[in-house]
Amino acid sequence: MTGDLADIRYSIVVPVFNEAAVLPILLRRVGMLMEQLDGPAETIFVDDGSSDCGPILLQSLVRDDPRYRYIGLSRNFGHQVAITAGMDAASGEAIVVMDADLQDPPEIVGEMIAKWKEGFEVVYARRLSRAGESAFKRATANLFYKLLRRMSSVGIPADVGDFRLIDRKVLDALRRMPEQDRFVRGMIAWLGFRQTEVTFHRLPRLAGETKYPLLKMVRLAVNGALSFSDAPLRLAIWFGLGVSACAVLYGVYVVSLWFMSSHLVEGWSSIIIVISFLCGINMLMTGIMGLYIGRIHAEVKRRPLYVVTQRLGFEREPKQVRALLSASAD
């Protein structure tokens, strides 16, 4: 169902990066979803610096169909930033974020909306299974969620990605969070509000290649851990203290050998003790300062999160939208 720009009820945000192979199927299923919704809807495609022909297809669609919007970023800023760009442009009362690879099935959105109408302000989709993924990826993902739950003071649900629905008030609060290193699912969990889940079986990718190889997954995991837990900082502190304690114990051992008149190389023991102790203290201070300085450095530059080179579909006035809809109906 469609309607005026000023009356949009549902916004669907889809980040896209080199997904030309799956776009025809995606567009058909998203179109079917929008027809089934009980209010005016828009779908915002965020092109995160694609190098394939996907942007051409999306731009053509947006020019022909008033329900779709297109945001072209100047380069590949990353999945989390692309999500942010789409949500910043969303005008709906409820905002749905989903990936373009169709491992997040659009048909689940109806269940999310039903929960939203019950009064929940965040509805996330939890995976019951992860078809098409290697045993290694499933094991590392499970380990990540377990460690994050233990380390973080924020309750981040396990087996949950960025596929979710959020209310407009949640989005307004999210926009006031200026983090440069973004972990969107953690940020939404930190906000609170009434949250619930819907479950689904994650399907294998229909076409194309994953945009989250091992290196990117590790980077996302580290970013999530640093953003929502001080456990790495405390680990550096305790590790440094542990090394220093070992150096002190070793010093006691060496002194006892000296009192027992054991044969020791003159000067060797004192050098080892001093070096071990100073290394421990150095690791302690480096861990503390490195984490703080790294975060401060990223924040004080105040660079924009993303740069938009092209926006299509947002410039239409309500009268133009009604004219286009009437023409398409005829």
RADA-V264345 format. One line per field, one symbol per residue. ss: DSSP state (H for helix, E for strand, C for the rest). psi: psi as a letter, one per 40 degrees, with the letter a starting at -180 (. if undefined). burial: + if it has 9 or more other C-alpha atoms within 8 Angstrom, else -. A space follows every 50 residues. Layout:
ss=???
psi=???
burial=???
This chain:
ss=CCCCHHHCCEEEEEEECCCHHHHHHHHHHHHHHHHHCCCCEEEEEEECCC CCCHHHHHHHHHHHCCCEEEEEECCCCCHHHHHHHHHHHCCCCEEEEEEC CCCCCHHHHHHHHHHHHCCCCEEEEEEEEECCCCHHHHHHHHHHHHHHHH HCCCCCCCCEEEEEEEEHHHHHHHHCCCCCCCCHHHHHHHHCCCEEEEEE EECCCCCCCCCCCHHHHHHHHHHHHHHHCCHHHHHHHHHHHHHHHHHHHH HHHHHHHHHCCCCCCCCHHHHHHHHHHHHHHHHHHHHHHHHHHHHHHHHH CCCCCCCEEEEECCCCCHHHHHHHHHHHHC
psi=iiaidefhdhhhhhhhhffddedddddddddddddeifihiihhhhhffi eaedddddddddddheeiihhhidaheiddddddddddeieidhhhhiie eedghddedddddddddeehehhihhhdigieiidddddddddddddddd diehghiifhaehihiiddddddddehehdghgddddddddbihiaiiii hhiihdiaiiegiddddddddddddddeiedddddddddddddddddddd dddddddddefihihhedddddddddddddddddddddddddddddddde dfiidihhdhhieeehidddddddddddd.
burial=+++++--+++++++++++++-++--+--++--++--+-++++++++++++ --+++--++-+++--+++++++++-++--++++-+++--+++++++++++ ++++-+-++--++-++---+++++++++-+-------+--++-+++-++- ++-+-+--++-+++++++-++-++-------++-+++++-+---++++-+ +++++-----------+--++-++++-++++++--++++++++++-++-+ +--+--++----------+---++-++++++++++-++--+------++- -----+-+--+++----+--++-++-----
